[in-house]
Amino acid sequence: QVQLVESGGGLVQPGESLRLSCVASGSSFRFYVMGWYRQAPGKQREWVALTNGDGSTKYAVSVEGRFSISTDNAKNTLHLQMNNLKPEDTAVYYCNQGGNYYWNTPGKYWGQGTQVTVSS
């Protein structure tokens, strides 16, 4: 059974940073597309960052240059480093396994999410 557990969210002021983590169990995520998605209240869930099995990464325009996705394969852990956070980054952030890298669509496995709130 694949399980994804996110952590690292919190309340920060604009310009500050957070690092999110997602620990995967049940499979080795090096063989899958892994991604971060987010959903704000009343809004559509959107992709934020993706990484595929060969280490390639891609980012949504809204976060490019500020966020960085990375993996720790030994620990089967996915990270999202978020710098220069903005109020519009406020959302629940989810990790996802098994998506399509080219089309930016998610796979079937989701974590429960971690709340990120950016407010002054």
N, C-alpha and C positions, 0 to 999 in steps of 0.2 A: 504494500500500500504506500503510495506516494503521499508524503506530508510535507507541507511548507509552513514554516513559522517565522513571521517577521518580528523584528524588534528595532528599537532605536528612535522611534518617533518621540515627539514632544512639542512643547511650546517654546518658540524662539522669536526674537525680534528680527525685523528686516535687516538683511546684511549678514546675519549669523549663519552658522553651518550645522549640519547634522549628518550623521552617517547611519544609514539603515542597513540591517542585516537580514538575511533570509537563510535559514538552515533547512536543507532538504534531507529527507530520509526516505528510504524505500527504493531509491534509484540513484545512480551517479549522474549528476546533471551535466557533466562534461559531454554527454552524448545527446544533449537536448538544447534547443533554443531556450534561453532563460530571459525573463524580462521583468521590468517594473512598470506597473500601471498605477494610475491614481484616479480617484473619483471624489469630487467635491459634492456637497449636498445639492440636490436638484440638478446636477449636471451629468453628462455622459461620462462613462469611464473611458479614459484615454491612455494610450501608451506613452511611456516616458523614455525608456531606454531598453535596448535589447542587446544581448550578446549570444553568439552562436558557438558551436562546438570548437571552431578553430580560433576563437578569441576575438573575432571581429565584433565591433560595436556600432551602434547607431543611436541617435538621439532625436527626440522631438525638437522642433525648432524653438519651442518655448523654453527649453532647458539647456540647449546646446551651449557649451562653453562654461556652464555653471555646474552641471552634474556629471558624474563619472560612474559608470557601472564597471564592476570588476568581480572576479571569482577567486575563491580560495579552494582549489580543487581537492586538496588534502583534507579539508574540513567539510567539503560539500556545501559551501556557504557562498551566497551571493551578496554583494554589497552595492549600495548606492551612496556615493559621497555627494552631498548636496551643499554647495557653497553659494554665498550671496543670495540667500533665500529671500523671496518676495512674497507679499501677501497672497498673490494669485497662485502660489505653490501650495496653499492650504488645501489639504485633501486627506483622505485615507489612502495610503500607499499599499499596494499589493504586489507580491511577487508571483510569478507565473512560470510554469514549465510546459514545454511542448508546443509553443507557438510557431507561427510561420515568420521567419526572419524577413523575407522579401516583402510580404504584404502587411506586416505589422499587426497581425491578428493573433490573439492569444490561444494557448493550448488549454486543455481541460483541467489542469491542476492549478489551484489557487491557494494562497495562504489566507488567513483571516483578516489581515490588514493591520497597519499601524498608523495611528493618527499623527499627522504633522500639521501644526498650527503656527502660522507666521503672522504675528500681530504686534503692533507697538502699544 
